[in-house]
Amino acid sequence: MNRAAIDLGSNSVLLTVIDSDNRVLHDEARVVGLGQGLGDGGSFDPDRVAHTLSALADYAQTASEYGILPENVRLGGTSATRRARDIEAFSQRIAVETGLLLQVISGAEEARLSWHGAISDRAGEQLAVIDLGGGSTEVITGTPQAITSRVSLELGSARLTERFLGLGRVETANADTLREFVKQTVSSQVSGTATTAIAVAGTATTLAAIDLQLPHWDSSRVHGHSLHITALENIANELLALDAQGRRSLAHISPERGDFLAAGALVIQAVLEHWGLQATTVSIRGLRFGILDAPNWSEKP
């Protein structure tokens, strides 16, 4: 029997469909910016809601083409859905307009699910998973047998960009303030140890595509790519020196992410430096793969 999961994040929404042998039949991502302008405890922007509902309706239709009813698709919401004051009304609109049933995932549960999705093809190391989204970043450490530490940081790439950088040319002082804020947040909140780091989600995969200088998306090259801290720093500096059009051109694989990539690169770099690691392995797996395998999905985490 085919199964489907949707990861509804603060910046993007992703759909994965797998068959009974866990082979990926369909994998798709769209940038909708649901958390744009949300802040803490704000309301969703109507335009962002419209974009999100359109994507979810298309995803529900895609799932149905693989024999999966909308109510059987596992739809998990992360940081933006946790922060919005109008989440109940938004959830009702999703159900009425798409047939999908939204489950808001806590930060701790997001970390756990991201961990299991990312390490499902890994073996016996002291691992760390860095799941960097638009609204938050989950950092988890452990072995394939057990999680030893996990934390949800308020360090999402879109959220940090809105707070510190803006969408125009970036002032050097603002970039420096962002770097210091990220460094202090990571050093004060991230625990555990790791010998190998895995970075998942759209920011990480887009940064890998830039590092590889890919002319078009190639998941086989992105998955497993080693992204060095020097590359992260160089890409961040290049992005910070560009205007909005320049950032979109550099991030042509996923231009909608262009404005947010510099902040994301600085977060991943700070986490790696915290552990004294020189690089992270990039994975195309992550939260939605954990959602697919989660038992008792209909129960609140």
N, C-alpha and C positions, 0 to 999 in steps of 0.2 A: 504493500500500500504506500502510495506517495504521501509525503508530509511537507509542510511549508512553515517557515518562520519569517517574521518581519521584525526588524530592529528599527524602532522609531526613535531617532536621536534628536539632539538639539539643532543639528545642521543638516543631516542626511537621513534618508529612510532606505533600508536595504531589504530585499527579498531573496530568500534562498529556498529552492524546492529540491528535495532529494527523493530517491526511490527506496524500496525496501532493503536494498543492499548498500544504502548510504552513499550512492553515487549522485553527484550534483547534476540535476536536470536543467536547472535555471538559476542564474545568479545575477542580480541587478541592483544598482544603486542610483539614487537621485538626490541631488542637493535641493532641499526645500526651505531651509532656514527657519524651522518652526520656533526656535528659541530666540530669534532675532528681536532685540529690544525688550526681552522679557524681564531681565533683572531677577531679583528675588521676590517672589510673591506677586508678580505682575500678571497681566492678562495677555493671552495670545494676540498677535497682530492679525486682523481679519484677512489680509492678503496672504500672509504665511499659512493661515489655516486653510484657505482655498487651495493653495498649491499642494499642501499636505493631503487634503481630502482627495484631490484629483489623482495624486500618486497612489494613494491607498485604494481608490476605486479601481485603478488599472491593475494593481497588484492582486486584488480580489478576483478580477476577471482572469488574470494569468493563472492563478491557483486553480480556478474552476476548470480551466482548460486541461489541467493535469488531474482532474477528478477530485479536487479538494474543495469542499464547501467552505464559504467564508467563515462560518462559525467554528470550523475546525482548524483554521490557520492560527498559529500562535503569534500574537502581536504583543510585543513587549515595548513599553515606553520607558525612557531613561531620564536624564537630568531635567530637560524642559518640562516633561509631564509631572515630575516631582515638585517643581517650583511654581507651576501656574495655579492661580487662584480659581480659574474657570475650568479646571480639568474635568469636573463632572459633566458640564455642558458639552465640552469637546468630546468626551467619551461617548455621550449619547448621540452626537452628530455622526461620529464614526460608525456606530452601530446602525443608525437609521439609513445613512447614505451609502454604506459599503457592505454591511452585514458582518464586518469584522468586530471582534470583541477585544478591547484594549485592556491589558493588565499593566499597571504601573509597577515598575521594579524598583525596589529599594537600592540604595548605593551598595550595601553589603551583598545583596543578591546579584546585582549586576556584576560585581567583582567575581563572585563565585562562578556564575555562568560564563563570563568571558574567559576565566581560567580554564574551565573544562573544554570550551570550544577551541581555545588556542593550543592546548597541549595534547589534544586527541591523537595527534600523529607524532608525538615526541616520546622519548624514553629516558630513563633513570638519571636525571641530572638535578642539581639544585637550580631550579628555574625561577624566573620572574616574568610576569606578563604585564605589559604596559598597554592599557586600552584607552587611547586618547580620543575623546569625543569632542563635540562642539561645546558642551556644557560642563563636563567633568572629565577627570582622568582616574581610572581605576588601576591601582598598582597591587599586584598579588604575587606572593612568593610561596615556594614549596617544592614538592616533588610530585611526580605523577600519582603517587599514592595519597598525598595529603597536602592541604594548604596550611602554611605556617603563619602567614600574616596577610592582611588585606586592608586596603584603605581606599576610600573614595575622596579624591582631592577636587576642590573647586577650581580646577585649572583647565577648563575646556578651551579649545583653540578659538572658537568664535567668541566666547565669553571674555577671554583675555584681550582679544583684539578690540572688542567694543570698549572695554574699560581703559586700556592703555594706549592703543595704537591708532584707532580710527581707520577709515577706509581710504584716506588720501596718502600723500607723502608723509613718512614717519619722521618725527623729530628725534634726534639722537638721544636727548634727555629722556623722552618717553620710552624708547627702547631700553635704555639703561635701567629705568625704573622697573620695567617689566622683568628684565633679567634678574634683578635683585629680589623682586617679589616671588618669582618662581623658585629661585634658589632657596630662599628662606622657608617657603612653604614645604618644599620637598624635604629639606634637612630636618624640619621640625615634626613632620608627620609620617614620613616613609620609614618603615622598619624592616626587619628581616635581612637576609643575605641572599646573594645569587651569584652563580658563576656563569650563567647564560640568561640573556634577556630576549624576550619575544615581544615585538611591537605589532599590534593589530589595529584595524579600523582604517577609515579612508585617508586620514591625514598621513599615517605611516606609509600606506601603500603608494600614495601620490608622491611623497618625498622619495621613496625608493625609485619610482619611475623617473623622477627628475635626476636622481643620482646616476641611474643607468642610461640616461639620455634616450629614453625610448621614444620613437616617433609615433607610436600608438600603443594602446594598452595590451600587455602581454602578461597574463597572470602566471604563466609558467616561469617567467624570468623574475617577476616581483616576489613570488612566494619563495622564501628561503634566502632572499638577498641579504647580505650583511651590510648594514648601514652604520658607518663609522661616525664617531662623535665629531671628527674633523669635517666630514661631509655635511653633517647636520649644521655645524657652525657656519660653514661656507654658504650653504643654501640659505640659511636664515639671514646672513648678512647681505646676500645678493637680493633677496626679497625685500628686505627693509630699505634698500637703496632705490627701489623701483617705485613707479606710480602704479595705480590700480591696473591699467592696461598692461604694463610690463609684467606685473605679477601673474595676470591671467595668461599671458603669452608663455611665460616660463612654465606654468602649470597647465600646459595645453591638454594634457591627459585628462584633467578634471579642472577646467578653468574656474568653475564656481567656487572651488576651494582656495583659489589663489590668495585672497586677502587674509586667510586664516592660517596659512602654512607656516609663516615665520614664528608665530607664537607656539604652534605645535612642535616645531623643530626644537625650540628652546626648552620646552617641557621635557621632551624625550632626552635631550642632551643632559639636562639637570639631573634626571633620574639615573642615567648611566654614570655620571660623574659621582653621584652620591655613593654608588657601590664600587667605584673604581673600575668600571667596565669600559672597554674601548669601542664596543659596537653592540648593536642589537640585530637579531634576525627578524626580518619582516615576514609576517604571515597574513595570508588572505582569509584565514579562519578567525573566528572571534565570537562575539556575543550571540549572534543568531544561530551558530552551530551548537552553543551551549543550550540555547532555548529549545532547539530541536530534540535534545536528549534529556531535558529536564523532566523528572517524574512529577506527577500530580500538578501539572501546569495550571489547572483551573483553580487550585488552591492559592490563596494569597501568600507570598513569601514572608 
